[in-house]
Amino acid sequence: MNRLGLYCSRCSARLPFRYQEMKCDCGGTLLVDYDLEHIARTLTKEALQTRYPSMWRYKELLPVSNPDCIITLGEGWTPLLRMQEWEQKLPIKRLWIKREEQNPTGSFKSRGFSVAVSLLKEAGATKAAVPSNGNAAGAFAAYAGRAGIEASVFIPMDCPPLIVDECPLYGAATFFVDGFIHDAAAIIEAGKQDQGWVNIGTLKEPGRVEGKKTMGLELAEQLGWTFPDVIIYPTGGGSGIIGMWKAYQELKELRWIDGPMPRFVCVQEEGCQPIVDGIACSQAESDQAAGVEASPTGMRVPNPPDLAFILSIVEQSGGTAIALSKSQIAEATRTLGSQGISASPEGSATWAGLLALCDSGWLRPSDSVVLFNTSHAMKYVKFGSISALPIIKSYEDYCRL
């Protein structure tokens, strides 16, 4: 078995593998440790080319030890779209968009919950719960339904209605919370003993980071086992940034790839920007719950579970963080839509961040840049927006508009 155990991201302590409680005694986040020397001897980049195009092509670098417990809906191997027209307009060398909205549940959350729910099944869990701003709830509900695990999801009451409605469609017990995602998490923590829930919130178990890690592995393979210069990524709880950072550390240890790490850029929305503020103040502690004004998206996480870890990754990579206004994000959604790309507010924020970083000169003319569109725009359509459209019966009606 390639899974050795866990290691601490802060103090490097080694511990036996466990399915829950991902905090070290020192306060650091525990991550899955692999026998990379053995993997390097038994797996080659060439062998991957014959495998089915899903994220489970990297099964040796994923923590599920019993293949019969893998719960999959066909996630991963999403398109990497080159934006050549915009390369001519912007002061950068190359530009791609990684289209994570094409995952089975319409967002990148499919990756994390495929692994997380597989580990639940492997551990024999029968009930689990997740706090979510929306897409995590939908993905968890789908994968739990596939696995036959009883799911409960807790969602802030201002989340987009289409995302909320898909949770019971997949069979999950679904609850609105009067508050933010950390309030939803507190409800799960308070009830997990009485209810028998496994809390699979961000960084509460090992699978979600490992699933997100496959975005980094996949991107490297799609770029011919090279790194882009810059990755621009919408960041809330931070498991995606942590996962891709971990992927590139492992690829270097496998000697599959060389060169400097990509510069990670975390994009957030103004009104909830703990990573932006943490970089500006060199501060790893944050409590922004009182002043949150951002929209209900995956970026709205006032208190990331390990802000210090995220800040260290951004700093080590030479990256940065940037907060965008609602109007910048809305304009980016329209721009991407006109290019045929359905982008969620989170994905649109990466485009808005790209433009802002070009304007400021932070991005270089020699840079190759990858944006992550993490979810489908249609998930964020409000029911009321349809009824506001004009109604016509004839071409004459159209002409009168």
Disulfide bonds with the S-S distance in Angstrom:
none
